[in-house]
Amino acid sequence: MPKNRHTRPREEKSSEIVAIAERLFLAKGYEGTTMAAIAVEVGVATNVVHWYFPTKDELFVAALDSLQAVVLEQLVERRPAKASPEQEKKALGMFLTDLVGRLIDMYKLIATVHDRSHRSPVVANFHDRAHRRYADYLGRAVARCDIPETEQALVVEALLTAFEGLIMHRASKLKAKRMLTFLVQRLTATSTP
């Protein structure tokens, strides 16, 4: 017998709402997506959506957290398990190129995060968490590239700055690939004392 919508576990209903919100935010943007439209798609009253996510910003952040987790997981899975520092550098360049390409496709949502982070503590918190996630991943990747420990934080900072600039300036995927390949090669070159 199928589960009654009213007896479904909270996490299951919450996940359904987030999945539909992801799709609508990607298709229509933040401004073009309403809590009422999400409720219609889920098949519940708007107040039910508000019960799970009191504000649109909270649902927006839940959708972005989910999208970011999926994108990072897919890209991380492609990394070779055992690799030389040179292979790690190549993998880092490919990871950044793929990630920037995917995020350029979500430019409107990212621009909304930057705009709303000045007005919404929930969105500002997401923005900070997103940067930390990228910095953590890049920090681990850079450490595997045989870069002197004293230079690793600066390399990560430079890559993050380039990464965000390419997205916010809506660089073409070809330009992003060329620039990131160049930066990874230069920034991960073993320095001489």
ABEGO torsion letter per residue (X at the ends): XBBBAAABBAAAAAAAAAAAAAAAAAAAEAAABBAAAAAAAAGBBAAAAAAABABAAAAAAAAAAAAAAAAAAAAAAABBABBBAAAAAAAAAAAAAAAAAAAAAAAAAAAAAAAAAAABAAAAAAAAAAAAAAAAAAAAAAAAAGBBAAAAAAAAAAAAAAAAAAAAAGBBAAAAAAAAAAAAAAAABBBBX
